[in-house]
C-alpha cells in the first residue's frame, strides 16, 4: 500500500481529534457547573467564548511552531495543555469559579487549537493531491467528538460528580496524547524532490506577513466569517427554537443530530472541493447557507429540523474547506500559520455576530440579515475567483 506513513498520520491524527473536539461540548457542562459553583448561567457560558478565542490563537501558534519543532511535538504540547487545563479545573475553589476562564478556556482552548492545526498541516502534506479528503477526515473526527463525548460526559457527571469527571477527562487526554503524538509527523522536506508535496512547494510559499497583505486573504477570511454566522446564532438556542417552531419534543435530539450533520459536512465538503474546486465548493456552501437562513424566517416542524441540519452540515464543512483553500492560494509550506490567520474570520464571527444580531428587532429580520450576509460571502468568493488568474501569474 502506498503512503503507509501518511495513512498512519491520518489514523492517529483522527483519533487525537476526537479528544480535541471537547471544545464543542461545553454546553453539557453549563448546568452542572452553574449548580456546583452557584454561578450564573451566562457567566458559565462565557467559558466557551474564552475557549473559542484561544482556540484560534492556538491555531496560529501551532501553525508557526510545527515548522520549527515538528507536528508531533506541537500535538504533544497541545494535548498536555488540554489535559493540564482540565486537571486544574477539577481543583478550582468554590469561591473562584471565574478561574475556569483561564484553566478550561485559555489553557485548554490554546492547547486544542495548536494540536488541531498541527494535525491538519501534517495530513495535508502527506496527501498533497488529496488535501480535501485528508483534511476532511481529520476535521470530521473533530466534529464527531460532540456525538461521542456529550452523552459520555452526562453519564460521568451523573455517576462520579463534576470534579471527578474533570479528573477522568484529564487522565484520558493525557493518556491519548502520550500514545498518539509520536505518530503525527511531517514528511521529510529537506530534499524537496523527495517530498510528497514537492510540486506544491515549487510555487511561492507565503509567510503570514505576506499573506495578510493580499486582498485574496480578506476575500477568504471575511467570506468565512459571514458563512459561519447563521450557525453561531442557532447553536446556543436549538432547544428554544425547537419549542417555538412546533417540535419541542425533539429539542435534545436536534442537538445530537446537528453533531452528526456537522461531522458529515466536515468530511463531505472538503472531499467535494477536490472534485469541483475550492471556490465552487465555497460558493455552494454559501448559497445553501443563505437559502437556509431565508427559510428559517418561516420554517416550522419537520422543515425547521431539516433546515437546521443543512445549516449544521454547511458549517461543519467550512473549517476543512478553508484550510485547503488557504493552502491553494498561499502555499503548503506555511499552511498552518496562514490557515490560522484565515480562522480569525471564524473568531470574528463567533465573538461579534451573535451580539450584533441580537440588537436587530424581530426574528424574521434577524434571519433575513443572516441570509444577506451569506449572500455577501458569495460576492467575496466571486471576487476571489476573478482575481485568481492574475494572482497565480504573479506568484507562480
N, C-alpha and C positions, 0 to 999 in steps of 0.2 A: 504494500500500500504506500502510495506516495505521500510525502509530507507527514510522516508519523509524528514528528516532533510538534508540528503545528496542530495536529488533532489532539495531542496531549495537552497543549496550551488551551485549546478550546474547552476540553472536558474539565480540566482543573479550574480554569477561569470561570466557567459557568457555575460550577458548584460553589465557588467562592462568592459569586454574585448573588446566589440565593441567600447567603448570610448577610451580605452588604445591603440587600433590599429592605432591611429592617427600617431604613429611612422612611418608607411609606406606611409603616404600621403604627405610627404614634397614636392614631385615633383610638386604637384598642386600649391604650394606657390612660386616656384622658380622664374617664370617670373614676377608675381605681386610684389614680394619683390624686385627683381632687378630693376624694373621700379620705384617703390615708393622711394627707398633709393639711386637710381643711383649707384647701387652696381654691380660689375662684376658677371656674371653668375656662374663662377667656385667658387667664394668666397661664393655665396649664397648656392650652392650645398654642400659646406663643412659643413654646419649646420647639415645635415643628418648624416655625419660621427661622429660628436660630439654626436649626439643623440643616434646613434647606439652603440658607445663605452660606453657611460654611461648607456645605457640600460643594457648592460652586467654587469657593475659594480653594478647597482641596483638589478639585478637578484641575484648576490652573496650576497649582503647586505640583501635583502628581504628573501633569503633562510635561513640566520642565525637568523635574527630578529624574524621571525614568530614563532620560538620555544620559544622565550623569552617573547614576548608581545602578541602573537596571530596573526593569519592571518587577522582578522578583523581590528586590529589597523594598521597593515602594509599596508593593502589596503587603509585605511583612509589616512595614511601618504602619500602613493604614489599618490593617486588621488588628494589630496590637493596640492602636489608639482607640479603635471602636470598643475593643474588649475592656480597655482601661476606663473609658468613659462610662461604660455600663457598670463596671465594678464600683467606680466612685459613686455612681448614682445610688447604688444599693446601700451606701453608708451615710447618706445625707441626713443631717439632723432635722427633726420635725419643724423647727422654727427657722430653717434656712432652705426652704424648698426652691427658692429662686436660683440656688446654685446649680439646679438641673439645667438651666440655660447654658452653663459652662460645661458641665460633665457630659450630659447627653447631647445637648445641642451643638456646642462649639467643638469640643474634643471629638465626640462621636461623628458629627457631620463632616468635619475635616478628614477624619480617617476614612470614612466611606467614600468621599469624593476622590481622594488621592488614589486609593486602591482601585476604584471603579474605572478611572481613566487609564491607569497603567494596564489594566486587563484589556480594555478596548484597543489601546495602542498596540499591544502585543498581538492581538487577534488580527488586526488589520495588516500588520507587517508580515505575518506568516501566510496570509491569504490575500496578497495584493490584487489578484484578478477576481476575487470573490469577496471584496471587502464588505459589501452589503450583507451577504449571507453570514460571514464570520461575526460582524458586529451585531447583526440581528440575533444570532444565537446567544451571545453573552448578555446582551441587554434584555432579551426575553427572560432569561433566568432571573435577572434582577427584578423584573416585573412580577414573576411568579412567586416571589417571596411573600407578597401580600396574601396570596391564596393559602400558602403553607403556614406562615407564622401567625396570621390573625387568629385562627381557631386554636393554634398551639398555645399562644400567649394567654388567651382567655382561660384555657384549661389549666395552665401553670398557675395563674393568679388564683383561680378557684381552689386549687389543691394545695398550693405552697405559699400563698400570700404574695404581696407585691415585691418586698425586698428580696425574698428568696428567688423570685422569678428573675430579677435583675442579675443575681449571682449565677443562676443556672445559665442564662444567656451569655454572660461574660465568659464563663467556662467553655461554653460551646464555641464562641467566636475565637477564643484563644486557641483551642484545640484545632479547629478548622484551619486557622491561619498557619499554624506551625506545620500542619500536614500538607498544605497545598501550595504555599508560596514558592517553593523551590522549583515547581513545575512550570511557573508562568514567567518565561524568559523571552527576551527579544532574539530574533535571528542575528547571526554574526554579519555586521555590515562593514567590517574592517576591510574586506575585499569586495567592493560594490558589485563586481560582475557575478560573484557567487551568491549574492543576497537574493532572497525570493522577490524583494521589491526593487530589484536593480533598475528595471525600466522606468519606474516611477521616480527613483532617485536621480535619474538623468536630467529631469527638468528642474526648474528653480524651486528651491525649498525656502519658503518664507519663515523668518523668525517672527515672533509675536509682535514686535515693534513695527515690523514692515506690514504685517497683516492688518493691523488696526489703522493703517494709513490708506488703505484701499477702500473705494466705495463698495466693492463687492462684499467686503466684510459687513458693512452696515446693511446691505440688502439682505444678507443671510441672517444676521443676528436679530434684526427687527422683524423679519418675517417669522422667525421662531417665536419671538415674544408674542405677537398677535395670534399665532396659531395655537398657542397653549392656553390663552386667556379663558376660553369657554369652559375648559375642564377645571381650571383653578376656581372658577366661580361655582361650578356644580359640586365639586368634590366634598367641601365641608358640610353640604346640606342635602345629600342624597335622600336621607330618611325623611327630612322635612318636605322636600319636593314630592317624594312618593306619596306622602299623606295628602298633600294639596292636589295632586294630579290623579287621585282616584285609585291608587294601588298601595294603600298603607301597609297591607299585609306582606308586601314584597320589599319593604324598605331595606331590611338587613340583607336579603337575597341580592338586591341590586348592588350593594357594596361588594359582595363576593364576586358577582358576575362581572363587574367592571374590572376587577383584578385579572380575571381570565381574558377579557377583551383587551385590556392594556397589554398583557403578555403576548397575545396573538398579534397585535399591531406591531410590537417591538420586533417580532420575527418576520412578519409578512412584508411590511413596508420597506425596510432596507433590502430585502430579497427582491422585491418588485423593482427597486431602483437599479439593481444590477441588470434587469431586463429592459427597462424602458428609459433609463437615465434618471439622474438625481433630481433635476429640475422638474421633469414631468411628474415624478412621484410626489414632489413637494406641491406642485400645482393641484394634483389630485386630492391630496390630504387637505389642503387649504380650502378647496372648493367644497368638499364633503363637510368640513367643519363649519363653513359659512352657511350651508344649507341646513345643517342640523340646528345651528343656533337660531335660524329663522323659524324652523318648525317648532322649536321649543316655546315660541310665543303662544302656541295654542294646543300643543300635544297633550293628550290625556291617556290614561290607562296603558294598554299594551304598546301603543305608538310611542308614548313617553319613554317607556323602558327600552324600546328598540333604538330610539334616538340617543339616549344616554349611553348605551353600549357602543353605538357607532362613534360617538364623541370620544369615549374612552379608548377605542381602537385607534383612532387617528392620533390622539395624544400619545399613546404608547409607541407609535411608530416614529415619532419625531426625534427622540434622542439618538437612535441608531442612524436614521436617515441623515441628520445634520452632522453627525460625526464623519460620515463618508463624504458628504457634500463639502465640508471644510477641507478635508484632505485632497479632494479633487482640485480645488482652487489654490490651496496654499501649500500643497506638498505633503508627503507622508512622513518625512524625517521628523518634523516638529509638529506632527498632527495632534499630539496630546495638548500642548500649550495653546495651539490655535483653536482647538475644539473647546478648551476651557474659556477662551475669550468669547467664542460664539455663544457659549452657555450663559454668558452674562445676560443675554436676551431672555433666557429661561428664568433667571433670577429676577430680572426686572418685571417680568410678567407675574411671577408668584408673589412678589412683595408689594407691588404697586397697584396692579389692575383690580384685585378684589376690593381695595379701599376706594379706588376711583369709581368703579362700577356701582358700589354701594351708595354713592352720592346721587345716582340717577334715580329720579322718582318713577315708579311704575315698573312692574316686572317685564311687561312686553317691550318697553323701551330699552330696558337693560339688554335683552336678548337681541333686539334689532341692532343695538350698538355693537354687540359682540360679533354679530354676523357681518356688519360693515367692516369691523377691524380685520376679520379673517379675509374679507374681500380685498382689503388693503394689502394684506400679505401676498395675495395673488399678483397684485401690481408690482410689488417688490421683486418677486421671482421672475416676472416677465422682464423687468429692467435688468435683472441679473443675466438672463438669457441673452438680452440684446447687447450686453457688454462683453459676453463671453469670448467671442471670436477675437476682438481686439486685445482682450486680456491675455488670451493664450498666445497670440502672436508676439506680444511684448515680453512674455515670461517663459517662453519655450515649452 
